Amino acid sequence: MNIQRKPEWLRKKVNPGEQNEMRQLLGELRLNTVCQQALCPNISECFACGQATFLILGKNCTRLCSFCNVEKTVPLPVDNDEPGRVAEAARRLKLSHVVITSPTRDDLADGGSSLYAATVAAIRSASPTTRIELLIPDFQGHAPSLETVTASRPDIIAHNVETVPRLYQIRSGADYGRSLEVLRLCAELAPDIRTKSGIMLGMGEQEEELLQVLADLRSVGCAYLSIGQYLAPSRRHYPVQEYVRPELFESLRVTALAMGFSHVESGPYVRSSYHAGQYA
């Protein structure tokens, strides 16, 4: 069922005025953020605090996920100067924690992993104390690409499973088992780098399916977890099936911690990069 009216706990106000300074910096440095592309409801809060999730490798995705607002057209060529501009933004903002992500670039032989590595190196040089989190695509399970990413030595490597296996038709081109293997291989290649994943609720999943996903993530060594409410970006996207009450988010947080996750953020407005600096 497509529920149109949001409940009272999902009526956060977005204030464009709080975004001006960050938008100016992003425009000056010609940078994209997933905050803007995904129409994130937390954008005013995060931009006002000088926080953003940088979107490298352009803003066009080669996959057709029906829940995502990132543009789905032919990607532009890789911009090899982009890592330096991201690093400059991290330096100017004096970021203690930065999240770097990208659209999926199946058109590139390495999926863009080399640009992820270059971005880590640039940030380490420009802002040595900044903690770096990479939120990566699956690179089609290409082991050399994952080796490139882990060898760049970020502090956290994240890859979201997004939903339960039964609903993977909304993730065109993705594969649940492959996503688990990405997390497993990253943990194997660099046991000292924490891995992280995220899931969205309200897409038609059942509680027992969610619990199995949590168990699957723990089985591949995933340490950190985010759980949030899915909000359809428009009527053209996959419709929300349920607005999940805050109490269930808290229950899942407690359950996940009991299963062995080191840190869990769970709530209606949680996104994979929301409060990212608090994971420890």
C-alpha positions as CSV (number, residue, x, y, z in Angstrom):
1,M,0.0,0.0,0.0
2,N,1.3,3.5,-0.9
3,I,0.9,5.7,2.1
4,Q,0.9,9.3,1.1
5,R,0.6,11.2,4.4
6,K,3.7,11.3,6.6
7,P,3.3,10.7,10.4
8,E,4.2,13.4,12.9
9,W,7.7,11.9,13.5
10,L,8.6,12.4,9.8
11,R,8.0,16.1,9.3
12,K,11.4,17.6,9.6
13,K,11.7,21.1,8.1
14,V,14.3,21.8,5.4
15,N,15.7,25.3,5.7
16,P,17.5,26.4,2.5
17,G,18.9,29.4,4.3
18,E,21.0,27.1,6.5
19,Q,22.6,25.7,3.3
20,N,24.0,28.8,1.7
21,E,27.6,28.8,3.0
22,M,28.1,25.1,2.1
23,R,26.5,25.5,-1.3
24,Q,28.8,28.4,-2.0
25,L,31.9,26.3,-1.2
26,L,30.6,23.3,-3.2
27,G,30.0,25.5,-6.2
28,E,33.4,27.2,-5.9
29,L,35.2,23.8,-5.8
30,R,32.9,22.2,-8.4
31,L,31.9,19.3,-6.1
32,N,28.8,17.2,-5.8
33,T,27.2,15.8,-2.7
34,V,24.9,12.9,-2.2
35,C,23.0,15.1,0.2
36,Q,21.8,17.2,-2.7
37,Q,21.4,14.4,-5.3
38,A,19.5,12.1,-2.9
39,L,17.3,14.9,-1.6
40,C,18.3,14.0,1.9
41,P,15.9,15.3,4.6
42,N,18.9,16.0,6.9
43,I,20.6,18.4,4.4
44,S,19.9,21.6,6.4
45,E,21.1,20.2,9.6
46,C,24.3,18.7,8.2
47,F,25.1,21.7,5.9
48,A,24.6,24.1,8.8
49,C,27.2,22.1,10.8
50,G,29.7,22.1,7.9
51,Q,29.1,18.4,7.1
52,A,28.5,16.8,3.7
53,T,28.9,13.4,2.0
54,F,31.0,14.1,-1.1
55,L,29.9,12.4,-4.3
56,I,32.9,11.7,-6.5
57,L,33.0,10.2,-10.1
58,G,30.3,12.5,-11.3
59,K,26.6,12.4,-10.5
60,N,25.3,10.0,-13.1
61,C,24.8,6.4,-12.2
62,T,24.9,3.4,-14.6
63,R,22.3,1.4,-12.7
64,L,18.5,2.0,-12.5
65,C,17.6,1.5,-8.8
66,S,14.0,2.5,-8.4
67,F,14.4,3.9,-4.9
68,C,17.3,6.3,-5.6
69,N,17.2,9.9,-6.9
70,V,20.8,10.0,-8.3
71,E,20.7,10.8,-12.0
72,K,20.7,7.8,-14.4
73,T,22.2,9.0,-17.6
74,V,25.5,8.4,-19.4
75,P,28.3,9.3,-17.0
76,L,30.9,11.9,-17.9
77,P,34.6,11.1,-18.1
78,V,36.5,10.7,-14.8
79,D,37.8,14.1,-13.4
80,N,41.3,13.3,-12.1
81,D,41.5,16.7,-10.4
82,E,38.5,15.9,-8.2
83,P,40.4,14.3,-5.3
84,G,42.3,17.5,-4.7
85,R,39.2,19.6,-4.6
86,V,37.5,17.2,-2.1
87,A,40.6,17.4,0.0
88,E,40.6,21.2,-0.1
89,A,36.9,21.1,1.0
90,A,37.8,18.9,3.9
91,R,40.7,21.2,4.9
92,R,38.6,24.4,4.7
93,L,35.8,22.9,6.7
94,K,38.2,21.5,9.2
95,L,36.4,18.2,9.1
96,S,37.1,15.6,11.8
97,H,35.3,13.0,9.7
98,V,34.5,12.9,6.0
99,V,32.4,10.5,4.0
100,I,33.2,9.9,0.3
101,T,30.8,8.0,-2.0
102,S,30.0,7.8,-5.7
103,P,27.4,6.6,-8.1
104,T,27.9,3.1,-9.5
105,R,30.3,3.3,-12.5
106,D,30.0,0.0,-14.3
107,D,31.4,1.7,-17.4
108,L,34.8,1.9,-15.8
109,A,37.1,-1.1,-15.7
110,D,37.9,-0.6,-12.1
111,G,34.6,0.8,-11.1
112,G,36.3,4.0,-10.0
113,S,38.3,2.4,-7.2
114,S,41.5,4.2,-8.3
115,L,39.8,7.6,-7.8
116,Y,38.6,6.5,-4.4
117,A,42.2,5.7,-3.5
118,A,43.5,9.0,-4.9
119,T,40.9,10.9,-2.9
120,V,42.0,9.2,0.3
121,A,45.6,10.1,-0.4
122,A,44.7,13.7,-1.2
123,I,42.8,14.1,2.1
124,R,45.6,12.5,4.1
125,S,47.9,15.1,2.6
126,A,45.7,18.1,3.0
127,S,44.0,17.3,6.3
128,P,46.0,14.6,8.1
129,T,43.7,14.4,11.2
130,T,40.5,13.9,9.2
131,R,38.9,10.4,9.7
132,I,38.0,9.0,6.3
133,E,34.9,6.8,5.5
134,L,34.4,5.4,2.0
135,L,30.9,4.4,1.1
136,I,31.6,2.2,-2.0
137,P,29.5,0.5,-4.7
138,D,29.9,-3.2,-5.2
139,F,32.5,-2.8,-8.1
140,Q,30.7,-5.8,-9.6
141,G,32.5,-7.9,-7.0
142,H,35.8,-7.2,-8.7
143,A,38.5,-8.2,-6.2
144,P,41.3,-6.0,-7.5
145,S,39.1,-3.0,-7.1
146,L,38.4,-3.9,-3.5
147,E,42.1,-4.4,-3.0
148,T,42.8,-0.9,-4.3
149,V,40.2,0.6,-1.9
150,T,41.5,-1.3,1.2
151,A,45.1,-0.6,0.3
152,S,44.3,3.2,0.4
153,R,43.8,2.7,4.2
154,P,40.6,4.6,4.9
155,D,39.3,4.4,8.5
156,I,35.9,2.9,7.6
157,I,34.7,1.1,4.5
158,A,30.9,1.1,4.0
159,H,28.7,-0.7,1.5
160,N,25.0,-0.7,1.9
161,V,22.8,-3.8,1.4
162,E,19.8,-1.4,1.4
163,T,17.0,-3.9,1.8
164,V,16.1,-7.6,2.3
165,P,17.0,-10.1,-0.5
166,R,13.3,-10.6,-1.5
167,L,13.0,-7.0,-2.5
168,Y,16.2,-6.8,-4.6
169,Q,14.3,-6.0,-7.7
170,I,14.4,-2.4,-6.6
171,R,18.3,-2.6,-6.9
172,S,18.7,-3.0,-10.6
173,G,22.1,-4.6,-11.3
174,A,22.8,-5.4,-7.7
175,D,23.0,-8.8,-6.0
176,Y,22.5,-9.4,-2.2
177,G,25.1,-12.2,-2.1
178,R,27.6,-10.1,-3.9
179,S,27.1,-7.2,-1.5
180,L,27.8,-9.5,1.4
181,E,30.9,-10.8,-0.4
182,V,32.1,-7.2,-0.8
183,L,31.9,-6.6,3.0
184,R,33.5,-10.0,3.7
185,L,36.4,-9.5,1.4
186,C,37.1,-6.0,2.7
187,A,37.2,-7.3,6.2
188,E,39.5,-10.1,5.1
189,L,41.9,-7.8,3.2
190,A,42.1,-5.3,6.0
191,P,41.0,-6.7,9.3
192,D,41.8,-3.5,11.2
193,I,39.5,-1.4,9.0
194,R,35.9,-1.4,10.3
195,T,33.2,-2.2,7.8
196,K,29.8,-0.7,7.8
197,S,26.4,-1.3,6.1
198,G,23.0,0.3,6.0
199,I,19.4,-0.8,5.4
200,M,16.1,1.1,4.8
201,L,12.8,0.2,6.3
202,G,9.3,0.7,5.0
203,M,9.8,-1.1,1.6
204,G,7.7,-4.1,2.4
205,E,10.2,-6.2,4.4
206,Q,9.1,-8.5,7.2
207,E,10.7,-8.5,10.7
208,E,12.2,-12.1,10.3
209,E,13.8,-11.0,7.0
210,L,15.4,-8.0,8.7
211,L,16.8,-10.2,11.5
212,Q,18.3,-12.5,8.9
213,V,20.0,-9.6,7.1
214,L,21.5,-8.5,10.5
215,A,22.8,-12.1,11.0
216,D,24.2,-12.2,7.5
217,L,26.0,-8.9,8.0
218,R,27.5,-10.1,11.2
219,S,28.6,-13.3,9.6
220,V,30.8,-11.3,7.2
221,G,32.4,-9.2,9.9
222,C,30.3,-6.1,9.5
223,A,30.9,-3.9,12.6
224,Y,28.8,-0.8,12.0
225,L,25.1,-0.5,11.0
226,S,22.7,2.3,10.0
227,I,18.9,1.7,9.9
228,G,16.6,4.4,8.5
229,Q,13.2,5.0,7.0
230,Y,12.9,4.9,3.2
231,L,11.3,8.0,1.8
232,A,10.4,8.0,-1.9
233,P,12.1,11.0,-3.6
234,S,9.1,11.4,-5.9
235,R,6.0,9.6,-7.2
236,R,8.1,8.1,-10.0
237,H,10.1,6.1,-7.5
238,Y,9.3,2.9,-5.6
239,P,6.5,3.8,-3.2
240,V,6.8,3.7,0.6
241,Q,4.9,0.7,1.9
242,E,5.0,1.6,5.6
243,Y,6.1,4.4,7.9
244,V,7.8,2.5,10.6
245,R,7.3,3.7,14.2
246,P,10.3,5.0,16.2
247,E,9.9,2.2,18.7
248,L,10.7,-0.5,16.2
249,F,13.9,1.4,15.2
250,E,15.0,1.4,18.8
251,S,14.1,-2.3,19.2
252,L,16.2,-3.1,16.2
253,R,19.1,-1.0,17.5
254,V,19.1,-3.0,20.8
255,T,18.8,-6.3,18.9
256,A,21.7,-5.4,16.5
257,L,24.0,-4.5,19.4
258,A,23.2,-7.7,21.2
259,M,24.2,-9.6,17.9
260,G,27.6,-8.0,18.1
261,F,27.6,-4.8,16.1
262,S,29.9,-2.3,17.6
263,H,27.8,0.8,16.9
264,V,24.3,1.1,15.5
265,E,22.4,4.3,14.4
266,S,18.7,3.5,14.0
267,G,15.8,5.9,13.6
268,P,13.4,7.3,11.0
269,Y,15.8,10.0,9.8
270,V,19.0,8.0,10.0
271,R,20.9,7.7,6.7
272,S,24.2,5.8,6.1
273,S,26.2,9.0,6.6
274,Y,24.1,10.6,9.3
275,H,26.1,11.1,12.5
276,A,28.9,9.3,10.7
277,G,31.6,10.7,13.0
278,Q,29.9,9.1,16.0
279,Y,30.7,5.5,15.0
280,A,33.6,4.3,17.1
